[in-house]
Amino acid sequence: MRISTSYIQQQSVDAMLAQQKRLTDTQQQVSTGSRILSPSDDPVASVKILGLERDMSVNEQYKENATSAENKLSIAEGALTSAVNILQRIRELAVQALNDTNDANARAGMAAEMQELNEALVALANSKDSNGEYLFSGYQSFTQSFDPTTFAYAGDTGQRNIRVGSNYMVESTESGSDVFVVTNADSTTQSIFATVQGFVDALNANTIGTAPNDGEFLTNTSTAIDSITSARTRIGARLSAIDQQRTINDDSIASLQKSLSELRDLDYAEAISRLSIQSTGLEAAQQAYVRVQGLSLFNYL
């Protein structure tokens, strides 16, 4: 079989280009730290990597959701803690006011403090999160929970949920109707703000002590404190659950990162060794071509 000079030349060039391609690929692997430069390098591993990256993204979103839910619940917890403190002070004032030794001026002074405390209580019930959403309006997140004048509830009974894990959604809000609207001792249902305002009005009118059911206000405030405390307990349980779920998410992300590393990361020791061998192979191919062709140009390669 006769082999032409052009054929030999082309074969030598092809060999050098192939060797150069392998060397370039290895150099890219070393510079990027990844053994897979394109899906064709390892189709099976590439498909697995896509799946793992998708799972990573989902878990990262869960972490962001957990932080968002935690922020909302922490603000709500703080507001409820303050609300309990205010109601306890209101109750203390009510006990003093019910004492028959108080005159009209003394009761008016108590009424003034109680009025301010009630306004602060309404403000807490209208608390917002960092996004400007009301925490106690149910699904009506951009509707003010309670009217500061009439004390009417404008939200609904819904609870907004946020997914913080593959199998766990947490309630990030409490309905104001479940927290601040209570059934009084006389079986009437109204917001605690309206109940307090009624007592304030009676103090200003100096009619406290003349009505047979004045003492029920103490029972009503105790009921409200219990309602708010129960909501705070529920929120505390959710915050604890979020912490546990965050640990689960972190463990899942760590496991996914390990799997990704095993599929994608480069074995540097092997790659450097391969780079040296390929570089030597390219030099050998170039020198062989020079000898075959006798081209002086390749003496400088």
N, C-alpha and C positions, 0 to 999 in steps of 0.2 A: 504493500500500500504506500503510495507516494504522499508525503505530507509537505504542504507548501510552506514557504517562509512566512507568508502572511498569517497562516493558520497558527503557527508556532508563536508568532508575535501576539496574536489576539488572545491565545491561551495564557500567555504570560501576563498580559495586561489584565485579563479577567481575574487571574489569581491574585494579582496585587490589589485590585479594587475590592475583591471579596475580603481579603485580609485587612484592608484599610477600613472597610465597613464594620467588621467585627471589632477592630481596635477602637473605632469611634464610638460604637455602642457601649463598649466596656468603659470608656472614658466618661460617657454620659451617665452610666450607672454609678460610677464612683462620685461624680460631681453632684448627683441628685440624691444618692443614698437609696435609690429604688432599683430593684432588680427587674421590674417590669416597666418598660418604656412605652409600650403600646399593647393593646389587648392581644395582638397576635403573638406576643412573646410567650404568653401562657393563658390561653382562652379560659380554661377552667378556673384558674386562680383569679382571673380578671372578673369573672361573673361573681365569684364569692366575695371579692373585695367590694364590688358595687353593693351587694346585699349588706355587708358589714357597715359600709359607710352610711347606707340608708338607716340602719338600726342606730348607728351613732348619732345621726342627726335627730332622730326621734327622741332618743334619751336626752340629748342636749336641750331639746324643746321642753321635755318634762322638767328638767332642772330649772329652766327659766319660768315655767308655770309655777313650780313650787315656790320660787322666790317671790313671784307676784302674789300668790295666795298667802304666803307667810306675811308679806307686808300689809295686805288688807286685814288679815286676822289680828296682827299685832296692834294695828291702829285701833281696831274695834275693841280688842281686849283692854287697851289703855283707856279708851273712852268709857267702857263699862266699869272699870275699876274706879275711875273718877266719879261716875254716876252713883255708885254705891256710897262713896265717901260723902257726896253731897246729900244724898237721901238720909244718911245717918245723922248729918248735921241738922237737916230739916226736922228729923224726928226728935232730936234733942231740944230744938227750939219749941216744937209742939208740946213736949212734956212740960217745959217751963211755962208756956202760954196757958196751958190748962190749969195751972195753979191759980186758985182764987185770989191770991194776994197781989196779983198783977193788976195795975190800973190801965186805963185806956192808953196812956202815953207809952208805957212799957210794952204793951202789946203792939202798938204802932211801930215801935222800934224793931220788934221781932218780925213783924210783917214785912218791913222794908228789907231786912236781911234775907228773909225767906223768899221774897220776890226776886231778888238778885240771884239767889241760888237756883230758883226755878228756871230763870232765863238761861243760866249756865247749863242746867240740865237739858233743856230743849236744844241748846247748841250742841251738846254732846250727842244727842240723838240724831242730829243732822250732820254728823261727822262725814267727811269725804276722805277718799284715799288719794294717793299721789297723782292719779289720773283725773281727779275731780268728780269721781263717781261716789254717790251716797252709799254708805255702808249698811244702812238699815231701811232701805226702800224696796227690798225684794228684787224683782226683775226690773223695776223702774229705776235704774241706776242713775239717771240724770234728772230725777224728780225729787225735790226736797221731801224728806221723810215726814216731818211734822210742821204744820203751820205755826209760826211763833206766836200768833195772836189767838187763833181758835183752838189750837192744839190738835186739829184734825189730822189723821194719818192719811197721807196721799199715796203711799206705796201699795204693794200687794203682799201676799203671803209666800211668794216664791223665795227660793234660795239659789243664788248663782253658784254653779259648780265649775271647777277647774281640774282638768286631768293632770295629775302629777306623777302617774305611773301607768304601766300598761294595763293594770287591773285595778286602778284606784283613782277615783275622782273625789275631791274634797270640796265641801261647801265653804265658800269663801266669804259669805255674808250671813247675816241674821235678819229675819223680818222684824221690822219695828213693832208690828202688831203682836208678835210673840214675846217681845221683850218689855216694851214700855206700856202696853195696853193690858190692864189687869181687871179682874173681877173684884169689886170692893165688898166690904163686909155686908152691905145692904143689897148684894146681888146685882148691882148695876155694873156695867162694863164701860170703862173710859180710860183715857191715858192718865198716867200718874201726874202729868203736868196739870191737867184739868183738876185733878183731885187736890193737888197742892194749891192751885190758884183759888179754889173754893175756900180752903182754910185761910189763905191770906186775906181774902175778902172779908171773911168772918172776923179775923183779927182787927182789920181796919175799921170794921163796923162795931167792934167791941161787943160782939154777940157770942163770943166763945164762952162756954160754961152755962149758957142759958138753954141750949138745945140738948136733948137727952142723948143724942148719938155723936156728940163731939169726940168722945173717946175712940170712936171707930177709925178716926184718922190715923191713929197709931197703928192699928191693925192693917189699914190700907197701905201705909208706908212699909210696914214689915213684909207685906205680900209683894210689893214692888221690888223691895230689896232681894227677896228670895228669887223673883223672876229674873232679875238682872244677874244675880249671882249664878243662877243655873245656866244662863246664856254664856257667861264668862267661863264657866266650867266646860261647857261644850267646845268653846273656842280653844281653850287650853288643851283639850284632848286632840283637837284637829292639828294644832301646832306640833304636838308631840308626834302625831302620826306622820306629819310632813317630814319631820327630822328622820324618822325611821325610813320613810320612803326615799329620802335623799341619800341615805346610806346604801339602800338597795340600788338606786340609780348609779351612784358612784362605782359600786362594785361591778355593775353591768357594763359601764363604760370602760372600766379598767380591763375587763375580760375581752371586750370587743377590740380595744386597742392592742392587746396582746395578740389576738388572732390576726388582726391587720398587719402587725409587725412581722409575724411569722410568714405571712403570705407575700408581703410587699417589700420588706426591708432587705437590703443587700448585705451579704456576708463579705465584709471588707477584706478580710484576709484572703479569701478565695479569689475575690475580684482583682486585688492587687497582683496576686500571683498570676492570674490569667492575663492581666494587662501586660506584665513583663514577658510572658510567653508569646503573646500576640505581637508585641513590638519587635521581638526577636524574629518572629516568623515573617513579619513584613519586611524587615531589613534583609532577611535571607532571600525572599522573593524578588526584591529589587536587585540584589547582587547577582542572582541567577539570570535575571533578564539582561543585565549589563554584559555578563559573560557570553550569553547567547547572541546578543545583537552587536556587541562590541561598540556600544554607543558611549562616547566620552561624556555626554551630558550626565549619565547616571553615576559617574565618579563623584559628583558633588552631592548626591542624595544621602 
